[in-house]
Amino acid sequence: MDRLRIGVIGVGSVVREIYQHLYYHSDFSHLLDVVAVADTNAPALGWFCDTFGIPPERRFEDYREMLGRVALDVAQVNTPDHLHAAPAVAALEAGLDVVVPKPTAATVKDAHAMIRAARTAGRLLGVDFHKREDPRIKEAEARYQSGRYGQLQSTVWYMLDKLLVVDPNHRPPFFASPGFAEKNTPVSFLTVHMCDALLKIVALRPVSARAVGFRQKLPSLTPIPVAGYDLVDTEICLANGAVAHIIAGWHLPNTAHAATVQSSRLICTDGMLDIGIDAPGLHELHPDGIFEVNPLFRNFERDGTVTGYGISSPGRLYQKILASRRGELPAAVRESLLTPAALGFHTTLVLQAAEESLRLGRESAPGVVSGPVLDLGELVVRELGTAAAAEYGYGG
Ligand SMILES: NC(=O)c1ccc[n+]([C@@H]2O[C@H](COP(=O)([O-])OP(=O)(O)OC[C@H]3O[C@@H](n4cnc5c(N)ncnc54)[C@H](O)[C@@H]3O)[C@@H](O)[C@H]2O)c1
């Protein structure tokens, strides 16, 4: 087998921004053959299939029909977070490997159903958290794990987008859906990236979480106000007692120096580590303003190839799936793909807990919601029962 036959389920924003380049203009494209597409939204389905020549008989509104009719090796499930589980489980049960964009799912129940389906079917489930392939995160992980800083005590992470990302008043609109910031929170969109990167570096289990959310800027937008959170500070306690704050928002002025302003500091018993992700070294002075460009994430090269860790992250998942299909994936690599951390379970847990903490929170000041601390072991046992919770190291 030289190429994976892929059925793509969901061709919205993330496909427009990232995956179309992976499938057709990347160093991984020769391994990938998108043979069928399913999307419930006719214009989205038409855009992708017309652009890339998917014939009418391999365009579907219903992914179940696609799974039943077309011979496939992999399904890439690009539906919204709360709709990952059903198509992913159906594809795994049909004998396909599955790739999903971050986060694995919106709830641990969904994530567990996907993980269990992969294990039962003996197939791979890959979660595209692209920061896992950011060379700075990988180097930070290697250095932290060498023990050179001792153990983590306290850490702060920021990930702040420009307002235009969620402002329905901005022209042209960044997201197709005007209700994006009302239906989603900065936690599901941004915090999960930093949480996953932190957990990858320190390899510690989260044990409790709470969130404080701010709804001050978005409701003031005109003429269309947005009833959503500007900023959420998620406080996470890790198994060694360390405390992390992950501060994520999407209300920075559009004049911000980078599309996403992001950085982190880890303070440890024997040292400290700063990761300045929004200062990648390409500083641009241009009639439109002064910008930090991040060519490490997504880079449009002159020959039309698109590179960067936004592409190599899913690309390397596909390489492993292809090796597995050929019977060439080393057992240790297979194992490393199936740990709860690799499958994004802990990050989904923090996401669910932070959003639940906000729902249970009280207004501590105008527009500020202060949520209670939630014990993550109790949450996992409540959602999955004690036996399944133990599989992830919780309860008991
Ligand atoms: N890797 C990243 O940085 C990144 C960036 C943005 C989004 N995402 C993730 O990608 C996923 C999709 O986000 P998006 O921004 O592209 O959303 P979107 O709403 O723009 O697109 C989702 C698409 O899925 C389709 N869909 C919904 N239900 C379906 C179903 N049952 N069958 C087939 N198609 C269905 C919708 O019609 C839509 O076209 C989410 O999990 C999101 O968190 C990842």
The ligand as a Gaussian input file, in Angstrom:
#p B3LYP/6-31G(d) Opt

LIG

0 1
 N       -6.228000      22.322000      14.418000
 C       -6.712000      23.530000      14.695000
 O       -6.013000      24.438000      15.025000
 C       -8.155000      23.760000      14.575000
 C       -8.569000      24.997000      14.138000
 C       -9.901000      25.187000      14.044000
 C      -10.761000      24.145000      14.362000
 N      -10.309000      22.963000      14.797000
 C      -11.210000      21.853000      15.142000
 O      -11.716000      21.344000      13.921000
 C      -13.049000      20.889000      14.122000
 C      -13.962000      21.568000      13.121000
 O      -13.914000      22.954000      13.367000
 P      -14.258000      23.998000      12.220000
 O      -13.802000      25.312000      12.738000
 O      -13.748000      23.513000      10.904000
 O      -15.863000      23.919000      12.241000
 P      -16.890000      24.335000      11.087000
 O      -18.193000      24.516000      11.740000
 O      -16.315000      25.437000      10.261000
 O      -16.925000      23.029000      10.159000
 C      -17.484000      21.821000      10.590000
 C      -18.089000      21.134000       9.381000
 O      -18.626000      19.879000       9.802000
 C      -19.863000      19.704000       9.131000
 N      -20.695000      18.751000       9.876000
 C      -21.343000      18.921000      11.044000
 N      -22.001000      17.794000      11.400000
 C      -21.728000      16.892000      10.429000
 C      -22.095000      15.541000      10.236000
 N      -22.868000      14.871000      11.105000
 N      -21.655000      14.897000       9.133000
 C      -20.865000      15.543000       8.225000
 N      -20.487000      16.832000       8.368000
 C      -20.912000      17.494000       9.454000
 C      -20.471000      21.100000       9.079000
 O      -21.479000      21.183000       8.091000
 C      -19.241000      21.943000       8.748000
 O      -19.036000      22.093000       7.365000
 C      -13.384000      21.189000      15.591000
 O      -13.119000      20.043000      16.369000
 C      -12.400000      22.293000      15.931000
 O      -12.119000      22.396000      17.317000
 C       -9.017000      22.748000      14.863000

